[in-house]
């Protein structure tokens, strides 16, 4: 009888976990106007961390704001990681080279991230400057 009770509890836990995985929702949006959008490049969008030095504004053009939201996460996942990856994906879709001012807020079962998408005026020069100032890139 005790084994049956343990198996029942384990079965319910597995079904609950599967249900929460199946109802996992992810979404991302941007307010970038169409005339500022560029074709996606083969390069991943860089996240310039706010914890380090920032790139000077003359090296880039601001495209617009990007947001993402993931819901129904389990408590065992790193909440902001998925939200920031969705943010990076949205930036890549609109042709952005990088994201600045990235922030993430999380609840028990959801997380939201936002940032500003930018396009480098000269990619090689901007990457060189980022290396010279020892910016923290993610």
Secondary structure, 3 states (H helix, E strand, C coil): CHHHHHHHHHHHHHHHHHHHHHCCEEEEEECCCHHHCCCCCCCCCEEECCCCCCCCHHHEEEEEEEEEEEECCCCCCCHHHHHHHHHHHHHHHCCCCEEEEEEEEECCCEEEEEEEEEEECCHHHHHHHHHHCCCCEC
